[in-house]
Amino acid sequence: MPELARKYERHDRYYYGEVRNVSTVRTPVPPRRVQRQRPVPNQKKIKKYNAIHRFISIGIMLTIGCTILPSAFHRVTKSMIFKSPYPEVRADYKQLVFPTVNYLSNHLFNNEPVFRSAEVKKPLMEPLVEKARMVGIENGINNLMAAYPSIHPSVYVWDYDTGNYADVNASELFSAASIIKIPVLLQLFRSIDLNQVSLYDEMPLTEYYRSEGSGGLQFKAANSKYSLDTLARVMITDSDNSATNMIMSKIGSMTDVNQGIRDWGLKHTHVKTWLPDLQGTNHTTARDLAVMLYNIDNPEFLSMSSREKIFDYMGHVKNNRLIQAGLGVGSSFLHKTGDIGKMLGDAGIVYTPNGKKYIVVILANRPYNSPAGKDFIVQASKLIYNYMVK
């Protein structure tokens, strides 16, 4: 029998049980897997690490237990569980949760200050209808910016006759400085038209209202009384900060002014602090200011008597060194200026000798108190005036 046949015969006999001695059949055994022995950890290092972790954990727990927990207990928990020895002193939990509500609110709801966005469905102010861009003015301002690299301006011009306009960074947010007194003035006369206050109402000058900076009211005798007419006049002509704070307080504080601004449909003008606002926290844009100036003539927004008073105040501003310094002889300018260390600005309505009428707003961020800001505004005013009267 051939060798191959003998192999199959042995296999068949083994498979069907004919071969009893299974020891003669060897099956392959798989090789054993060699397992590496893991190194035995150093017990001394483990104990050392555990001791360090335990020490850090205990230190953190002691810190929390000795500082945060007692403070929280005395400030919050104790007042909830035990009767306070000072019942007249009560925690204002709303103020703790919303610490900015008092100076960021612009509306009152159920006698509580809240923040409300601008009214866009039925704004009280009419928007400016813009036609063609005055490219000549925009190019001239851009060239002027190259000559004053330390000045970052915002410029807006609008022509009453044509609706043409010039816009250079006009929607950019700027510190308002004393130009914020324009919306304060408008809200005052809105309140007068609604018979909420009268120009003949008087207010005493207390230490609460006395403010440094521009204006001479700060040097007057305590408790001396002034009518709202007088306060509004010196607020605009002398840029008096004390008078501004008194007027804002009379018409409902900053909340009422901000609420009015939202009702007008303006989104970027906001009063955040009393004057003087040396840090520049009160904000506006050149475009918002132009809309305010345009709506002084809006009979649906202000009465005739209110418009006459406002134009009277703005026509006697004592600071004539900015936009007015760049106007031609015989021009009239109704305006309000603003001046803090980092920003200088002017906003108003120009009446030229040839009958031209246009709104111009120039704001200039500058190095602190740099005279380049004034020079830029004067040169920009000349450029705009020459373009408008040609």
C-alpha positions in Angstrom: 0.0 0.0 0.0 1.4 3.3 -0.9 2.5 5.6 2.0 -0.3 8.2 1.2 -3.0 5.5 1.4 -1.6 4.2 4.7 -1.9 7.7 6.2 -5.6 7.9 5.2 -6.3 4.4 6.5 -4.8 5.3 9.9 -6.8 8.5 10.0 -10.1 6.7 9.1 -9.6 3.9 11.6 -8.8 6.5 14.3 -11.9 8.6 13.4 -14.3 5.7 13.5 -13.1 4.3 16.8 -11.1 1.4 15.5 -7.9 2.7 17.1 -8.1 2.5 20.8 -4.6 3.5 21.7 -5.0 7.3 21.2 -1.6 7.9 22.7 -0.1 7.0 19.4 -1.8 10.1 17.8 -0.3 13.3 18.5 -2.1 16.6 18.1 -0.2 19.8 17.6 0.0 21.9 20.8 -0.1 25.7 20.3 2.8 27.5 21.7 2.3 29.1 25.0 2.0 32.9 25.1 4.8 34.4 27.0 3.5 36.9 29.5 5.7 39.7 30.6 5.9 40.3 34.2 4.8 43.8 35.2 7.3 45.7 37.2 6.4 45.8 40.8 5.5 49.4 41.7 7.6 51.3 44.2 5.5 51.3 47.3 7.5 54.2 48.8 6.7 56.4 45.9 3.0 55.5 46.0 2.8 56.4 49.7 4.7 59.7 49.0 2.2 60.7 46.2 -0.8 59.7 48.3 0.5 61.8 51.2 1.0 64.9 48.9 -2.5 64.5 47.4 -4.0 64.1 50.8 -2.2 67.2 52.1 -3.4 69.3 49.1 -7.0 68.1 49.5 -7.0 68.9 53.2 -5.5 72.4 52.5 -8.3 73.1 49.9 -11.0 71.9 52.3 -9.6 74.0 55.1 -9.5 77.0 52.9 -13.1 76.6 51.8 -14.2 75.8 55.4 -12.4 78.8 56.9 -13.2 81.5 54.3 -16.0 80.8 51.9 -18.4 78.8 54.0 -18.5 81.2 57.0 -18.9 84.2 54.7 -21.7 82.5 52.8 -23.3 81.5 56.1 -23.2 85.0 57.6 -24.3 86.8 54.4 -26.9 84.5 53.0 -27.8 81.4 55.0 -27.9 82.9 58.5 -30.3 85.6 57.4 -32.7 83.0 56.0 -32.7 80.8 59.1 -32.2 83.1 62.0 -33.8 86.5 62.7 -31.4 89.3 61.9 -30.3 91.6 64.7 -30.6 94.4 62.2 -34.1 94.0 60.7 -34.0 97.4 59.1 -31.1 96.2 56.9 -32.3 93.9 54.2 -30.4 92.1 51.5 -31.3 93.1 47.9 -31.0 89.7 46.3 -32.1 91.1 42.9 -29.1 93.5 43.0 -26.8 90.6 43.8 -28.0 88.6 40.9 -28.3 91.5 38.4 -25.7 94.0 39.6 -25.9 96.2 36.4 -29.6 96.7 36.2 -29.5 100.1 37.8 -27.3 101.8 35.3 -28.1 99.7 32.2 -31.9 99.9 32.4 -33.7 102.2 30.1 -37.3 101.3 30.9 -39.6 100.8 33.9 -42.0 97.9 34.1 -44.2 97.5 37.2 -41.9 100.1 38.8 -38.9 97.9 38.2 -36.0 99.0 36.0 -35.5 96.8 32.9 -33.7 97.0 29.6 -35.7 97.4 26.4 -34.5 97.5 22.9 -35.3 100.3 20.4 -38.9 100.7 19.2 -38.6 99.9 15.5 -42.3 99.3 14.6 -43.6 102.8 15.3 -40.6 105.0 16.2 -41.4 108.6 17.2 -38.6 110.0 15.1 -38.7 110.1 11.3 -35.6 108.5 9.6 -33.4 110.5 7.3 -34.2 109.8 3.6 -30.8 109.3 2.0 -30.4 109.7 -1.7 -27.0 109.9 -3.4 -23.6 109.8 -1.6 -21.6 112.9 -1.7 -18.4 111.2 -2.8 -16.4 114.4 -3.0 -16.9 115.0 0.8 -16.1 111.4 1.6 -12.9 111.4 -0.4 -11.8 114.7 1.1 -12.4 113.4 4.6 -10.4 110.3 3.8 -7.5 112.4 2.5 -7.7 114.5 5.6 -7.5 111.4 7.8 -4.2 110.6 6.1 -2.8 114.0 7.1 -4.0 113.4 10.7 -3.0 109.7 11.4 -3.5 110.1 15.2 -7.2 111.0 14.7 -10.0 108.5 14.2 -13.1 110.4 13.0 -16.7 109.8 12.5 -18.4 112.2 10.0 -22.0 112.5 8.8 -23.4 115.2 6.5 -27.0 115.4 5.2 -28.3 118.0 2.7 -31.9 119.2 3.3 -32.5 120.2 -0.3 -31.4 117.0 -2.1 -31.2 114.3 0.6 -27.7 113.5 -0.5 -25.3 112.5 2.3 -21.7 111.7 3.3 -20.9 108.9 5.7 -17.4 108.2 7.1 -17.7 105.8 10.0 -21.0 107.4 10.9 -22.5 104.2 12.5 -19.4 103.5 14.7 -20.0 103.9 18.4 -18.2 106.9 20.0 -18.1 108.4 23.4 -20.7 111.2 23.5 -19.1 113.6 26.0 -21.3 116.7 26.4 -23.1 116.0 23.1 -25.2 113.6 25.1 -27.0 116.8 26.3 -28.9 116.9 23.0 -31.0 113.8 23.8 -31.4 115.1 27.4 -32.7 118.4 26.0 -35.1 116.7 23.6 -36.5 114.5 26.3 -37.0 117.5 28.5 -39.2 119.2 25.9 -41.0 116.0 25.1 -41.9 115.9 28.8 -43.0 119.6 28.6 -45.2 118.9 25.6 -46.8 116.0 27.5 -47.5 118.4 30.5 -45.4 116.3 32.8 -43.1 119.3 33.7 -43.0 123.0 33.0 -40.3 125.4 32.0 -41.2 127.4 35.0 -40.7 124.6 37.5 -37.8 125.4 39.9 -35.2 123.1 41.4 -32.7 123.7 44.2 -29.0 123.2 43.6 -28.0 120.6 46.2 -24.7 118.9 46.8 -26.1 115.8 45.1 -26.3 117.7 41.7 -23.2 119.8 42.0 -20.7 118.5 39.4 -17.2 119.4 38.3 -16.1 120.0 34.8 -17.8 122.5 32.5 -20.3 125.1 33.6 -20.5 127.7 36.4 -23.4 126.3 38.3 -21.0 124.2 40.4 -19.8 127.4 42.1 -23.2 128.8 43.0 -24.6 128.8 46.6 -26.2 125.7 47.9 -30.0 125.4 47.7 -30.2 128.3 45.3 -33.2 127.7 43.0 -33.3 127.7 39.2 -36.1 127.3 36.7 -35.9 124.5 34.1 -35.7 127.2 31.5 -32.5 128.5 33.1 -31.1 125.0 33.6 -31.8 124.0 30.0 -30.2 127.2 28.7 -26.9 126.8 30.6 -26.8 123.1 29.9 -26.6 123.9 26.2 -24.9 127.3 26.0 -22.3 126.7 28.8 -22.4 122.9 28.7 -23.2 122.9 32.4 -22.9 119.5 34.0 -24.7 120.3 37.2 -27.7 121.7 35.2 -27.7 118.5 33.1 -27.9 116.2 36.2 -30.7 118.4 37.6 -32.7 118.1 34.4 -32.2 114.4 34.1 -33.3 113.9 37.7 -36.4 116.1 37.1 -37.6 114.1 34.1 -37.0 110.6 35.6 -33.3 110.2 35.7 -31.2 108.4 33.1 -33.9 105.7 32.8 -36.4 108.1 31.4 -33.9 109.5 28.9 -32.9 106.1 27.7 -36.5 105.0 27.5 -37.2 108.1 25.3 -34.3 107.3 23.1 -35.6 103.8 22.5 -39.1 105.2 21.7 -37.5 107.5 19.2 -36.2 104.4 17.3 -32.5 105.0 18.0 -30.4 101.9 18.9 -26.9 103.2 19.6 -27.3 106.2 21.9 -27.2 105.4 25.6 -26.8 107.3 28.9 -24.9 105.2 31.4 -23.6 107.7 34.0 -24.1 111.1 35.4 -22.0 114.0 34.2 -19.1 114.7 34.0 -18.6 111.5 32.1 -14.8 111.7 32.0 -14.4 108.0 31.1 -16.6 108.3 28.1 -19.2 105.7 29.0 -22.1 107.5 27.5 -22.3 106.5 23.8 -23.8 107.7 20.6 -23.1 107.6 16.8 -22.9 110.4 14.3 -25.9 109.0 12.4 -28.0 108.9 15.6 -27.2 112.5 16.3 -28.1 113.5 12.8 -31.5 111.9 13.2 -32.1 113.8 16.4 -31.2 117.1 14.8 -33.4 116.4 11.9 -36.4 115.7 14.1 -36.3 118.9 16.0 -38.2 120.3 12.9 -40.6 117.4 13.0 -44.1 118.8 14.1 -45.2 115.3 15.1 -42.2 115.0 17.5 -42.1 118.5 19.1 -44.4 121.5 19.4 -43.6 124.8 17.7 -42.8 126.5 21.1 -40.4 123.6 22.0 -38.6 123.9 18.7 -38.2 127.6 19.1 -36.7 127.2 22.6 -34.3 124.5 21.5 -33.1 126.5 18.5 -32.7 129.5 20.8 -30.4 127.6 23.1 -28.4 125.9 20.4 -27.9 129.2 18.6 -26.1 130.7 21.5 -23.5 128.0 22.3 -20.3 129.8 23.5 -17.9 127.2 22.1 -17.4 128.4 18.5 -13.9 126.9 18.0 -14.9 123.6 16.2 -17.3 123.2 13.2 -18.3 126.9 13.4 -14.6 128.0 13.0 -14.6 126.3 9.5 -17.8 128.0 8.2 -17.9 131.0 5.9 -18.8 134.5 6.9 -22.5 135.0 7.4 -23.3 131.4 8.2 -25.5 130.4 11.2 -24.9 127.3 13.3 -27.3 125.6 15.8 -25.2 123.0 17.6 -23.8 121.3 20.7 -20.1 120.5 21.3 -18.5 117.7 23.4 -15.0 117.6 24.9 -13.3 114.9 27.0 -9.7 113.9 26.9 -10.1 111.1 24.4 -12.9 112.5 22.2 -13.8 115.9 20.8 -16.9 116.5 18.8 -19.5 118.9 17.4 -23.0 118.4 15.9 -25.5 120.8 14.5 -27.4 122.4 11.6 -25.7 124.9 9.3 -27.5 127.7 7.5 -25.3 129.2 4.7 -25.7 132.8 3.3 -26.8 131.4 -0.1 -29.8 129.5 1.6 -28.2 126.1 1.9 -29.1 124.0 4.9 -27.3 120.9 6.0 -26.7 118.7 9.1 -23.1 118.0 10.0 -21.7 115.8 12.8 -18.0 115.4 13.4 -16.7 113.2 16.2 -12.9 112.7 16.6 -11.1 110.2 18.8 -7.7 111.6 19.6 -4.7 111.1 21.9 -5.5 112.5 25.3 -6.3 116.3 24.9 -4.3 116.4 21.6 -4.9 119.7 19.8 -4.9 117.7 16.5 -8.5 116.8 17.2 -9.6 120.4 17.1 -7.5 121.1 13.9 -9.0 118.1 12.2 -12.6 119.2 12.9 -12.0 122.7 11.7 -10.4 121.5 8.5 -13.1 119.0 7.9 -15.7 121.7 8.5 -14.1 123.9 5.9 -13.9 121.1 3.4 -17.6 120.3 3.9 -18.7 123.9 3.7 -16.8 124.6 0.5 -18.4 121.5 -1.1 -21.9 122.5 0.0 -21.8 126.2 -1.2 -20.1 125.6 -4.5 
